[in-house]
């Protein structure tokens, strides 16, 4: 048991990460928990690759780039079960719909969606659609999708490493805090994949992710005093937009 829990990486961690972060039909017992966080960027890479292939198929049959971008986003949402979008909506509703920590956490736990959450989702999808549409027009499809997918899985591990859970229950609290080794491996895996697919844009994209994650952490601490699963999902969405924006500005 101790060896399983303390080993820095195991091949099964990849399957466990895919099972946790996607809706793909893979079998995993989830025993490794937070120790599998190093492989989260690999799960992101799979989502980016599959959505990119679908987008390329759409483009190959002469669909306009805007429609191909919309199809790619829809594929991402289906592949992940909209778990990150759900976190973004819950955070928007809770952070700005409650007057104190307890009320904000209560709103975030509620499955209903309010005005703030609806607007956050609209903005997230719209911004990603605009950025991907423009990048697709330049011929950049797989690179931006995978680069954004892997780098946006780093903030989730970062926030779990630096912030305590805001509540004593829930997925984030039960998963635990990643070790230094797991966190470093998470970043390393994301960087290596991003370097292969977006090259020199990796460093500025990572800096953008770091700045946005810092901002999310500051707001989160001020609003609820710690991270939750919803905060992790929101951080992924914000980071993905940040990476796509960086790629658009520097290479679009």
Secondary structure, 3 states (H helix, E strand, C coil): CHHHHHCCCCCHHHHHHHHHHCCCCCCCCCCCHHHHHHHHHHHHHHHHHHHHHHHHHHHHCCCCHHHHHHHHHHHHHHHHCCHHHHHHHHHHHHHHHCCCHHHHHHHHHCCCCCHHHHHHHHHHHHHHHHHHHHHHHCCCCHHHHHHHHHHCCHHHHHHHHHCCECCCCCHHHHHCCCCHHHHHHHHHHHHHHHHHHHCCHHHHHHHHHHHHHHHHHHHHHHHCCCECHHHHHHHHHHHHHHHHHHHHHHHC
